[in-house]
Amino acid sequence: MTLFELVKQNICVPDAAEHYELQVNRNGMCSCPFHEDQHPSMKLNERYFYCFGCGATGDVIDFVARLFGLNSYEAAQKLAQDFGIDPDKPPAAIALPKPERPLLKAYRQEEVRCLQVLCDYLYLLEGWKQNYAPSNPDDSLDDRFVEACQMLDYVEYLADLLIAAELEQRVKIVEMLNKDGLIAGLEERLDRLKKEDDAHEKQSAA
Ligand SMILES: [Zn+2]
């Protein structure tokens, strides 16, 4: 990676502007240092700046080059130095435009969904265990009570892990729950039960 690429990848325009004591407002606008600017008329994006007053534009290196009257290479060097970037040893991301991480985001959503479904199911099972427990030993067992007895501990265990385990383990659980549409099936079933329940309530109310 060249010094130019390294600098551009690691330092965004607003951060550079602020580092050199320009005031950037919440909309990413600042007073243009390249013309007599009464109101902030320069827009700073992560990668580019553009002045609506004088038309100055460019990337973070152009910005610093112009600000300090340097050529591009000197400007890149200055940025690297001021932001502690060692060209021989690329640093962990400092002050940079956040990379998009679609995979992580998708995973997070999936994890949240799994946990939600497990908690709903857990709640249901707890209710069943209480409400459908046999009142005397000779009663035949209600299916819901049986399911609650069989599943409660396991579901609770999974939900606990999803809340507290290390990422690696959580990823495995989410993977397992999604395998063969397990969680989707459970979600559907819970939905159906809830609708039946609502309908039943409406009926009893009527
Ligand atoms: Zn300007």
Boltz pocket constraint, residues with backbone or C-beta under 6 A from the ligand:
constraints:
  - pocket:
      binder: B
      contacts: [[A, 32], [A, 33], [A, 34], [A, 35], [A, 37], [A, 42], [A, 51], [A, 52], [A, 53], [A, 54], [A, 55], [A, 56]]
      max_distance: 6.0
